[in-house]
């Protein structure tokens, strides 16, 4: 690949000896581990990009003797499939990362929340978990991991909804604050990180913060897994250095006729061709949990938007009115404009509604519907009308 | 329904009788029965000493915890845009023709239910579907026909 830099950290070979990096890290102090993760500049790989080291530091500072580590494997964002691949190919690295977080924060128990769609992986994961528990025991390290299954609810990828689900409840997001580092699952201090983030922390322990820092840009350190799908001849999972321009990305992955890229899934942003050049993929530009959907000029962006809005309408937990009613009205609204029942000016009214959802919704789901709505309607207005 | 009673009791013994045992128990019922009947929900409520409304409220929140009767094999087709672009509609049509049901319906012999679902995480190999918990990707007409015929013969 000439325009983007491929990296091989996440899926790189295991150490020859099983769980070697994890065992070596056990000799480090909590402070050492946390300083190294902070120094690396690693930011959460689920999409929101909170500095991982700070999450660990805040949780470590809590006085409560009971704390938890939670791995968010509720990979439900449309267009994302990297965590499935990580858990299939290198589950050992995920468990090691979680255990190192346990060492850093003082948590003795970890939960891996696996989406219901990935139930088929459970048997293999539990086998690997048996091996992990043996290694932990051999090293007199008190940390166990339990896999908790989801049951087909996108909203459970929202951290506080995920906690509710682990507790056996409806996956309805909580009010924040308090944040998870203070009161997470079972109301205890909790670190919750994405699957990829935990693998990154392990790799930082292996190669060192300095080496990790060499990759990426000031705001977006390291590499990132991209789930590439849609109109591309080479759909798949790619680990790339962060901070590239969307133009370079499309050059590499497009089919020569790319008219738009949806960066960050249904809750992300749609970037049209004319903005490829000036769009940086990373926290300083358009952030992404890895989902990159490419659309060529044969695709109707109205269909794309309708698909996303239907998705949100169905996955809204229904708890707060702006999101529950807003998603329904956005869907009805774009259908009415397309049919000609409403004038094109009605799109402005719908954008105001999306604005309201952004400020008034309780959680990230309702707040981020406006992202794709705005960016698609703004850039492809004609397609919404005719 | 003595069988449901036995099933719920067994699941409660395995997963415990706390609030956090509720989802694993409901998932266990799905694995056996494919849906959670009113009788099953009442039984779970009794076994865990909580209100039936609470069990119902939790079960109906999750799309994989069906509370309507489902066939032995529940087929879920991914409806996300990327699978759609790769020919999801044709896959659905083929299955509808083979099983003589529409999306949302169950065959008369209670063997198959056809549903659509949100992103399955196989966008690079669409169209994709789940049959119970087994994923199938890179579907085309020939492949999906073959898979469905295999299940019909089961």
Interface residues (C-beta under 8 A of the other chain):
Chain A: X75 X76 X77 X78 X79 X80 X81 X83 X84 X115 X116 X117 X118 X119 X120 X148 X149 X150 X151 X152 X153 X154 X165 X166 X167 X168 X169 X170 X171 X172 X227 X228 X229 X230 X231 X235 X236 X237 X293 X299 X303 X304 X307 X308 X311 X314 X315 X317
Chain B: X18 X19 X20 X21 X22 X23 X24 X26 X27 X30 X57 X58 X61 X62 X63 X64 X65 X79 X80 X81 X82 X84 X85 X117 X118 X119 X120 X121 X122 X123 X124 X125 X126 X130 X133 X134 X135
